[in-house]
Amino acid sequence: MNASVARLTQGQKIFAFASMCLGMFIALLDIQIVSASLRDIGGGLSAGADDTAWVQTSYLIAEIVVIPLSGWLSRVFSTRWLFAASAAGFTLTSLLCGIAWNIQSMIVFRALQGFLGGSMIPTVFTTAFIFFEGKQRVVAAATIGALASLAPTLGPTLGGWITDHYSWHWLFFVNLVPGVFITIAVPMLVRIDEPELSLLKSGDYLGIALIATFLGCLEYTLEEGPRWNWLEDHTILATAWIAVISGVLFVWRGLTAEHPVVDLRALKDRNFALGCFFSFITGIGLFATIYLTPLFLGRVEGYSALQIGQAVFSTGVFQILTIPVYALLANRVDLRWILMVGLAFFAVSMFEFSPITHDWSARELLFPQALRGIGQQLAIPPVVTLTLGSLAPSRLKQASGLFNLMRNLGGAMGIAGCATILTDRTNLHFFRLAEHLTPANEAMNGFLARSGWVEGDPAAQTTSLKLLWSLTFREAQTLTYGDAFLAIMVCFIIATVMVPLMRKVMPPKGPSADAH
């Protein structure tokens, strides 16, 4: 065991771990904290909807690139100094985002915020499994899993409340105090390893370039593809090809290099490979539902940022209420069965979302969101423990980066898939509904009469037809959201039936010899 870790009291370990968890929480929170407030940000910076969307996209692309590199970076600079530098950079760029003067500066600062803050996410996993053992390790994993799913869930709620009561600038200014605290606190206590600057000489820079190109182009393709009709757009086609080619080369490099930046050979371990798959699926569920629900409430129901936040808040409440239940079960029940129940709850939640109608409000959303909150808490922490809990600390750094990458990659693909469903299926449902709008349809005739239709008056007829079109389009949109939720449900059913393939994990009783 590292001598510095051995000298720490239990209270100091908990305080250090809590400080790092706070850093991970604000880094994950900032993915979604702007989602309910993009219209306000765009209005404040005089930007259109397409440009404003990059406030979220640029952060995601930058963060997803740096996460798998964090394992190598923490070996070079040490965990504490990488985390401290990440927190400091995240805090500074949060300040810059809050004072951004136009949309271009905001996009640049958000990209820097995601890149500099991204390393705070995977390094927490490494520290937790070095600091704690046995039952404490299960509790630490449960804490990390809860925060990893709770932060994006609460993002729209907190963001909507801040924007409504203050202004969108405070979406970023709220990071300043915790950011400064983390920058100071973590280097004082988190001394689990020492810098190895010599690794800079033998660094896999080709692998770094390949993974950065692969993930950057893949994320761009996934984020922008639905908006520009995928490969019909020349830019999307180019980035897709670059992602494929660089991805193949990166896999080749990861399997053949002596010291690859990301060791893909770890996927030969069945539990780790399955754990990454479950992380990918939970990423789809976590981020895609957070994407769909606010979008439905904004587009179909016309909710404000604050109303959206209040409507989705119940998910976080039920997740928090489930934490003690999970803590009680985790040390008594095989984690694989808890994971299976959590994934099944999530699947049932998506099924309960599928009959969604245009008049659904927070009341109708309460039950499916409660199931989702319970499912998140019962699914994500077991995946963390089952995947990383038995790994030696020397393997944890790179493994946690790959594990976290899969969750964010699943989220990106889930959002892209749902956006495509919303585009394609809305048109399909609209034409199917329109087929029934004929003069023989008495309900339609009654609607036109009530909306001011007057025979021989083209202006009145145009107004009535516009209202009919709007009503039909709204119903087509609503049906499409149900389709998207069912697609997510299928992913979780597949994941649920695959859980028994995992082996039972027996965590090491003590720190391994290579913990330093």
C-alpha positions in Angstrom: 0.0 0.0 0.0 1.1 3.5 -0.7 2.6 4.9 2.5 0.7 8.2 2.1 -2.6 6.4 1.8 -1.8 4.3 4.9 -1.2 7.4 7.0 -4.6 8.9 6.2 -7.3 8.5 8.8 -10.7 7.2 7.7 -12.2 10.7 8.0 -9.5 12.1 5.8 -10.1 9.4 3.1 -13.8 10.2 3.2 -13.2 13.9 2.9 -10.8 13.5 0.0 -13.1 11.1 -1.8 -16.1 13.5 -1.2 -14.1 16.4 -2.7 -13.3 14.3 -5.8 -16.9 13.2 -6.0 -18.0 16.9 -6.0 -15.6 17.5 -8.9 -17.0 14.6 -10.9 -20.6 15.8 -10.1 -20.1 19.3 -11.4 -18.3 18.0 -14.5 -21.2 15.7 -15.3 -23.8 18.2 -14.2 -22.6 20.7 -16.8 -23.4 18.3 -19.6 -27.1 18.8 -19.1 -27.3 22.0 -17.0 -27.7 24.1 -20.2 -30.2 21.8 -21.9 -33.3 23.5 -20.6 -31.9 27.0 -21.1 -30.5 26.9 -24.6 -33.1 29.3 -25.9 -32.2 31.8 -23.1 -28.5 31.5 -23.9 -29.2 31.9 -27.6 -31.3 34.9 -27.0 -28.7 36.5 -24.7 -25.9 36.0 -27.3 -28.1 36.8 -30.4 -27.6 33.3 -31.8 -29.8 31.0 -33.8 -30.9 27.5 -32.7 -28.2 25.7 -34.8 -25.4 27.7 -33.4 -26.8 27.5 -29.8 -26.9 23.7 -30.0 -23.1 23.8 -30.1 -23.0 25.1 -26.5 -23.8 21.5 -25.5 -22.2 19.7 -28.4 -18.7 21.3 -28.1 -18.6 20.3 -24.4 -19.6 16.7 -25.1 -17.0 16.3 -27.9 -14.2 17.7 -25.8 -15.1 15.7 -22.7 -15.5 12.4 -24.6 -12.0 12.9 -26.2 -10.2 13.5 -22.9 -11.8 10.8 -20.7 -10.0 7.8 -22.2 -6.7 9.7 -22.1 -7.1 10.3 -18.3 -5.5 7.0 -17.4 -2.2 7.9 -19.1 -2.3 11.5 -18.0 -2.8 10.4 -14.3 0.3 8.2 -14.6 2.3 11.0 -16.0 1.3 13.8 -13.7 -0.2 11.7 -10.8 -3.8 11.5 -9.9 -3.9 14.4 -7.5 -2.1 16.9 -9.7 -4.2 15.9 -12.8 -7.4 16.3 -10.8 -6.3 19.6 -9.3 -5.3 20.9 -12.8 -8.5 19.6 -14.2 -10.6 21.4 -11.5 -8.6 24.6 -11.9 -9.1 24.6 -15.7 -12.8 23.8 -15.3 -13.3 26.6 -12.9 -11.5 29.2 -15.0 -13.3 28.2 -18.2 -16.6 28.3 -16.3 -15.9 31.9 -15.5 -15.1 32.5 -19.1 -18.4 30.9 -20.2 -20.3 33.1 -17.8 -18.8 36.3 -19.4 -18.8 35.1 -23.0 -19.6 38.0 -25.3 -20.9 36.1 -28.4 -21.8 32.6 -29.4 -18.4 31.9 -31.0 -16.6 32.7 -27.7 -19.1 30.6 -25.8 -18.5 27.6 -28.0 -14.7 27.8 -27.6 -15.0 28.2 -23.8 -17.4 25.3 -23.5 -15.1 23.1 -25.5 -12.2 24.1 -23.2 -14.4 23.5 -20.2 -15.3 20.0 -21.3 -11.7 19.1 -22.2 -10.1 20.5 -19.0 -12.8 19.2 -16.7 -13.3 15.7 -18.2 -10.4 14.2 -16.3 -12.2 14.6 -13.0 -14.7 11.9 -14.0 -12.6 8.7 -14.4 -10.0 9.5 -11.8 -12.6 9.3 -9.0 -13.0 5.6 -9.7 -9.3 4.9 -9.3 -9.1 6.7 -6.0 -12.3 5.0 -4.6 -10.9 1.5 -5.1 -7.5 2.4 -3.6 -8.9 4.2 -0.6 -11.5 1.7 0.4 -11.9 -2.1 0.8 -14.7 -4.6 1.3 -18.1 -3.2 2.3 -16.7 0.4 2.2 -15.7 -0.2 -1.5 -19.3 -1.2 -2.3 -20.6 2.0 -0.6 -18.0 4.1 -2.6 -19.1 2.5 -5.8 -22.7 3.1 -5.0 -21.9 6.7 -4.3 -20.1 7.2 -7.6 -22.8 5.4 -9.5 -25.5 7.5 -7.9 -23.8 10.7 -8.7 -22.9 9.7 -12.2 -26.6 9.2 -13.0 -28.0 11.9 -10.7 -25.9 14.7 -12.1 -27.2 14.6 -15.7 -30.7 13.9 -14.3 -30.7 17.0 -12.1 -29.0 19.2 -14.8 -32.2 20.4 -16.5 -34.0 21.0 -13.2 -31.2 23.0 -11.7 -30.5 24.8 -14.9 -34.1 25.8 -15.4 -34.4 27.1 -11.8 -31.2 29.1 -12.1 -32.1 30.6 -15.4 -35.6 31.5 -14.2 -34.6 33.1 -10.9 -31.3 34.7 -12.0 -29.9 34.5 -15.5 -28.2 31.9 -17.8 -24.7 33.4 -16.8 -25.2 31.7 -13.3 -25.3 28.3 -15.0 -21.5 28.7 -15.1 -20.8 31.0 -12.2 -22.2 28.3 -9.7 -19.1 26.2 -10.5 -16.6 28.8 -9.2 -16.8 28.2 -5.4 -16.8 24.4 -5.5 -14.1 24.5 -8.3 -11.7 26.6 -6.2 -12.4 24.4 -3.1 -11.6 21.2 -5.1 -8.4 22.7 -6.6 -7.1 23.4 -3.1 -8.4 20.3 -1.2 -7.5 17.4 -3.5 -3.7 18.0 -3.7 -3.6 18.1 0.1 -5.0 14.6 0.7 -5.1 12.5 -2.5 -1.6 11.2 -2.6 -2.1 7.8 -4.0 0.7 7.9 -6.6 3.7 9.9 -7.8 4.2 11.6 -11.2 6.1 9.6 -13.8 7.2 12.4 -16.2 9.5 9.9 -18.0 6.4 8.5 -19.6 6.3 11.6 -21.7 9.3 10.3 -23.7 7.6 6.9 -24.5 4.1 8.2 -24.9 1.8 6.7 -27.5 1.3 10.0 -29.3 0.1 8.2 -32.5 -2.5 6.5 -30.4 -3.5 9.8 -28.8 -3.9 11.5 -32.2 -5.9 8.5 -33.5 -8.3 8.3 -30.5 -8.8 12.1 -30.5 -9.6 12.1 -34.2 -11.8 9.0 -33.9 -13.9 10.3 -31.0 -14.0 13.9 -32.1 -15.3 13.0 -35.6 -17.6 10.3 -34.3 -19.2 12.6 -31.7 -19.6 15.4 -34.3 -21.2 12.9 -36.7 -23.6 11.6 -34.0 -24.5 15.1 -32.8 -25.0 16.8 -36.2 -26.1 13.8 -38.3 -29.8 13.9 -37.4 -29.9 17.6 -38.1 -28.4 17.4 -41.6 -29.9 14.1 -42.7 -26.8 12.1 -42.0 -24.7 11.0 -45.0 -26.5 13.3 -47.5 -24.5 16.1 -46.0 -20.9 16.3 -47.3 -19.4 17.4 -44.0 -21.2 14.6 -42.1 -20.1 12.1 -44.8 -16.4 13.2 -44.4 -16.4 13.1 -40.6 -18.0 9.7 -40.7 -15.4 8.3 -43.0 -12.6 9.9 -40.9 -14.1 8.4 -37.8 -14.3 4.9 -39.4 -10.7 5.0 -40.7 -9.2 6.5 -37.5 -11.2 4.1 -35.4 -9.9 1.0 -37.2 -6.3 2.4 -36.9 -6.8 3.1 -33.2 -8.0 -0.4 -32.5 -5.0 -1.8 -34.4 -2.7 0.5 -32.4 -4.3 -0.4 -29.1 -3.8 -4.1 -29.8 -0.3 -3.9 -31.1 1.6 -1.1 -29.4 3.8 -2.0 -26.4 2.4 0.8 -24.2 -0.9 1.9 -25.8 -2.7 5.0 -24.5 -5.8 2.9 -24.1 -5.2 -0.8 -23.5 -8.0 -2.5 -25.5 -6.6 -5.9 -24.5 -8.5 -5.5 -21.2 -11.7 -6.3 -23.1 -10.5 -9.9 -23.2 -11.7 -10.1 -19.6 -15.4 -11.2 -19.8 -16.6 -9.1 -16.9 -14.8 -6.0 -18.0 -16.2 -6.4 -21.6 -19.7 -7.0 -20.4 -19.4 -4.1 -17.9 -18.4 -1.8 -20.7 -21.4 -3.0 -22.6 -23.7 -2.3 -19.7 -22.1 1.1 -19.2 -22.9 1.8 -22.8 -26.5 0.7 -22.5 -27.0 2.7 -19.2 -25.5 5.7 -21.1 -28.1 5.3 -23.8 -30.9 5.2 -21.2 -29.5 8.0 -19.0 -28.8 10.6 -21.6 -31.4 9.7 -24.2 -34.3 10.0 -21.7 -32.9 13.3 -20.4 -32.8 14.5 -24.0 -36.3 13.3 -24.9 -38.4 14.3 -21.9 -37.4 18.1 -21.8 -37.7 18.1 -25.6 -41.3 16.8 -25.4 -42.2 19.2 -22.7 -40.8 22.1 -24.6 -42.0 21.4 -28.1 -45.3 19.7 -27.5 -46.4 21.2 -24.1 -44.7 24.6 -24.5 -43.1 24.4 -21.0 -40.6 27.0 -19.8 -37.1 26.1 -18.6 -38.3 26.1 -15.0 -41.4 24.1 -15.7 -39.3 21.5 -17.6 -36.9 21.2 -14.6 -39.8 20.8 -12.1 -41.5 18.1 -14.3 -38.3 15.9 -14.6 -37.3 16.4 -10.9 -39.2 13.3 -9.7 -36.6 11.0 -11.3 -33.9 12.4 -9.1 -36.1 12.2 -6.0 -36.9 8.5 -6.4 -33.3 7.8 -7.2 -32.2 9.4 -4.0 -34.9 7.5 -2.0 -33.5 4.2 -3.5 -30.0 4.8 -2.3 -30.5 3.4 1.2 -32.3 0.4 -0.4 -29.4 -0.3 -2.6 -26.9 0.1 0.3 -29.0 -2.4 2.3 -29.1 -4.9 -0.6 -25.5 -4.5 -1.9 -23.8 -6.4 0.9 -26.5 -9.1 1.2 -27.5 -9.9 -2.4 -25.4 -10.9 -5.5 -24.8 -7.6 -7.4 -25.6 -9.3 -10.6 -29.2 -9.8 -9.6 -29.5 -6.2 -8.3 -28.2 -5.1 -11.7 -30.7 -7.3 -13.5 -33.6 -5.8 -11.5 -32.3 -2.3 -12.1 -32.1 -2.8 -15.9 -35.6 -4.4 -15.9 -37.0 -1.5 -14.0 -35.5 0.8 -16.6 -37.1 -1.3 -19.4 -40.5 -1.2 -17.7 -40.1 2.6 -17.3 -39.6 3.0 -21.0 -42.7 0.9 -21.7 -44.7 3.1 -19.3 -43.4 6.2 -21.3 -44.5 4.8 -24.6 -48.3 5.6 -24.5 -47.4 9.3 -24.1 -50.0 11.8 -25.3 -50.0 15.5 -26.0 -51.7 16.3 -22.6 -49.2 14.5 -20.4 -47.9 16.7 -17.6 -45.8 16.2 -14.5 -48.6 14.1 -13.0 -48.6 11.5 -15.8 -44.8 11.5 -16.0 -44.5 10.8 -12.3 -44.8 7.0 -12.4 -42.5 6.2 -15.4 -40.0 8.7 -14.0 -40.1 7.1 -10.6 -39.4 3.7 -12.2 -36.5 5.2 -14.1 -35.1 6.8 -11.0 -35.2 3.4 -9.1 -33.8 1.6 -12.1 -30.9 4.0 -12.4 -29.9 3.6 -8.8 -30.2 -0.2 -8.9 -28.3 -0.6 -12.3 -25.4 1.9 -12.4 -23.6 1.3 -9.1 -23.5 -2.5 -9.5 -22.0 -2.1 -13.0 -19.2 0.0 -11.4 -18.4 -2.6 -8.8 -18.7 -5.7 -11.1 -16.6 -4.1 -13.8 -13.8 -2.4 -11.8 -14.1 -3.7 -8.2 -11.7 -6.7 -8.7 -9.1 -4.9 -10.8 -5.6 -4.2 -9.4 -5.0 -0.4 -8.9 -2.3 -0.6 -11.7 -5.0 -1.5 -14.2 -7.7 0.8 -12.8 -6.5 4.0 -14.3 -6.8 3.0 -17.9 -9.8 0.7 -17.3 -11.9 3.4 -15.6 -11.2 5.8 -18.6 -12.5 3.2 -21.1 -15.4 2.3 -18.8 -16.5 6.0 -18.5 -16.0 6.5 -22.2 -18.5 3.7 -23.0 -21.2 5.5 -20.9 -20.7 8.8 -22.6 -20.4 7.1 -26.0 -23.7 5.3 -25.3 -25.2 8.6 -24.4 -24.1 10.2 -27.6 -25.3 7.3 -29.8 -28.6 7.2 -27.8 -29.3 10.9 -28.4 -28.4 10.6 -32.1 -30.6 7.6 -32.5 -33.5 9.3 -30.8 -33.1 12.4 -32.8 -33.1 10.4 -36.0 -36.3 8.6 -34.8 -37.9 11.9 -34.1 -37.2 13.1 -37.6 -38.0 10.1 -39.6 -41.0 8.7 -37.6 -42.6 12.2 -37.3 -42.9 12.4 -41.1 -44.2 8.8 -41.2 -46.9 9.4 -38.5 -47.9 12.7 -40.1 -48.6 11.2 -43.5 -50.5 8.3 -41.9 -52.6 10.7 -39.9 -53.1 12.9 -43.0 -54.4 9.9 -45.0 -57.5 9.9 -42.7 -58.1 13.7 -43.1 -60.7 13.5 -45.9 -64.1 15.1 -46.3 -65.6 11.9 -45.1 -64.0 12.4 -41.7 -66.8 13.9 -39.5 -64.4 14.7 -36.7 -62.2 16.7 -39.0 -65.2 18.6 -40.5 -66.4 19.5 -37.0 -62.9 20.8 -36.1 -62.8 22.9 -39.2 -66.2 24.4 -38.5 -65.2 25.3 -34.9 -61.9 26.8 -36.2 -63.7 29.3 -38.4 -64.0 27.6 -41.8 -66.3 29.6 -44.1 -67.3 28.3 -47.6 -66.1 30.7 -50.2 -63.7 32.6 -47.9 -60.1 31.6 -48.8 -58.6 33.5 -45.9 -60.8 31.8 -43.3 -60.1 28.4 -45.0 -56.4 28.9 -44.9 -56.5 29.8 -41.2 -58.5 26.6 -40.4 -56.2 24.4 -42.5 -53.1 25.8 -40.7 -54.7 25.0 -37.4 -55.5 21.5 -38.6 -51.9 21.0 -39.8 -50.5 22.2 -36.5 -52.8 19.7 -34.6 -51.8 16.9 -36.9 -48.1 17.6 -36.6 -48.4 17.8 -32.8 -50.0 14.4 -32.7 -47.4 13.0 -35.1 -44.6 14.3 -32.9 -46.2 12.8 -29.8 -46.5 9.4 -31.3 -42.9 9.6 -32.3 -41.7 10.1 -28.7 -43.5 6.9 -27.8 -41.5 5.1 -30.6 -38.2 6.5 -29.2 -39.0 5.3 -25.7 -39.8 1.8 -27.1 -36.4 1.7 -28.9 -34.7 2.4 -25.6 -36.7 -0.3 -24.0 -35.5 -2.9 -26.4 -31.9 -1.9 -25.6 -32.5 -2.5 -21.9 -34.3 -5.8 -22.5 -31.2 -7.1 -24.3 -29.0 -5.9 -21.5 -31.2 -7.5 -18.9 -31.0 -11.0 -20.4 -27.2 -10.7 -20.7 -26.5 -10.1 -17.0 -26.2 -13.8 -16.1 -23.2 -14.0 -18.4 -21.2 -12.0 -15.9 -19.1 -13.8 -13.3 -19.6 -13.1 -9.6 -17.0 -10.6 -8.4 -15.1 -11.2 -5.2 -13.2 -8.0 -4.4 -9.7 -8.4 -3.1 -9.6 -8.4 0.7 -6.7 -5.9 0.9 -4.9 -3.5 -1.4 -2.7 -5.2 -3.9 1.1 -4.9 -3.8 1.1 -2.6 -6.8 -1.2 -0.1 -5.2 1.6 2.5 -5.3 
